[in-house]
Amino acid sequence: MCQVHLEKNAHCVTAAISGEFILGCTSEIKEKVKNYMESSQQYHVIIDLSQVSFIDSSGLGALIAWFKMVNQHQGRIVFCGLTDHVRKIIGYAKLDKIFTIVDTMEEAEKALNA
């Protein structure tokens, strides 16, 4: 089971995902984040993955979908707090070559403003 906590400040949307980001919950979470960005008209986004214990290909698909959506709106997206498992899976998919990945929320905020 996975969950997402969404919040918006003056500079960005933050989506903190927790649990197993896998088929069965991914599409619901993907839509919640997408709808939140659209309704707030905010396309500078931090995705906090520090509480994600497992990710599968559908979870990777959600990350890619958000990346594409943000880029289509000339925004920026930063992924932070990757667990060892999530970092390994993103590396296997070579997504670490295109995603901006940092360790902490503070680094993510700085990366968005760079």
N, C-alpha and C positions, 0 to 999 in steps of 0.2 A: 504494500500500500504506500502511495506517495501523496504528499500534500505540498501546497505552495502558499506562502505568505507574501502578499503584494503590498507595497507601499510606494508612495510618490512624494518627492520633495520638490523644491524649486528647480533642481538640476537634473533629476533622473527618476526612473522607475527602478525599484529593486524587487527582484523575485527570488525569494529564498525557498529552495526546494528541499524536501526532506523525504527520507525513506528510500524505497527501491523504485527508481525511475525506469519502469519497464512497461511492456505491452500490457494493456489493461487499465492503466491510469494515465499513460503518456498523452493520449489525444485530448483528454479533459483538461489536463494541466496546460498543454500547448495552447488550447483555445482560450483558457482563462487569461494567460499572459498576453496573448495576441489581442484579445478584447480590451484588456486593461490599457495596453499601449494605445490602441485606437481611441478609446473613450477619453483618455487623458491627453491625447495628441502629443505624447512624449516618447521620443525614439532614442533617447540616451538611456541605456539599460545596463544594470548590473545583475548578473545571474549568479547567485550564491549557491554553490554546490557542496558546501562544507558538511551538510547533513545527509548527503546522498550516499547510501551504503553500496548501491549496485546500480549499474546502467547497462541497458542492452541497446540493440540497433534502433529500436523505436525511440529511445531516449536521445540517442545521437541525432536521429531525424528531427526531433523537436529543437535541439540546439541549432541545427543547420537552418531550420525554418525560421527561427527567430533571427539568426544572423542575416539571412536573406532579406527578411522584412525590414529590419533596421537599416540595412544598406540601401534598400529601395527608397527609404525616406531620408537619406543622407544623415542618419544618426550614427551612434557608436554603441557597441556592445562589448562588455568586458565580463569574463568568467572568472570567478574567484573561489578560493577555498577548496580546490579539488582534493578529494581523498586519493590515496595511492591507487586504488582500483580505477576510479574515474580518470585519473591522469593517464594511467596505462592504456585504457580503452581509447581515449581521445588520441593518444600517441600512435596506437596501432592504426587508427583510421587516418593518420597524418593531419588531423584537424588542428593540431598544435602549431602547424605552419601558417594557418590562416586566422585562427582565433587569437584574440588578445587574452592571455591568461596570467593572472597574478595570484599571489598567496592570500592576501588579506583584503578586507573591505576598504580599508584606508588606501591601499595601493590601487584598488579598483576606482575609487573616487578620483584619485590623482590621474590615473590613466584616461578617464573620461574627459578630464579638463585639460589634458596635454595638447 
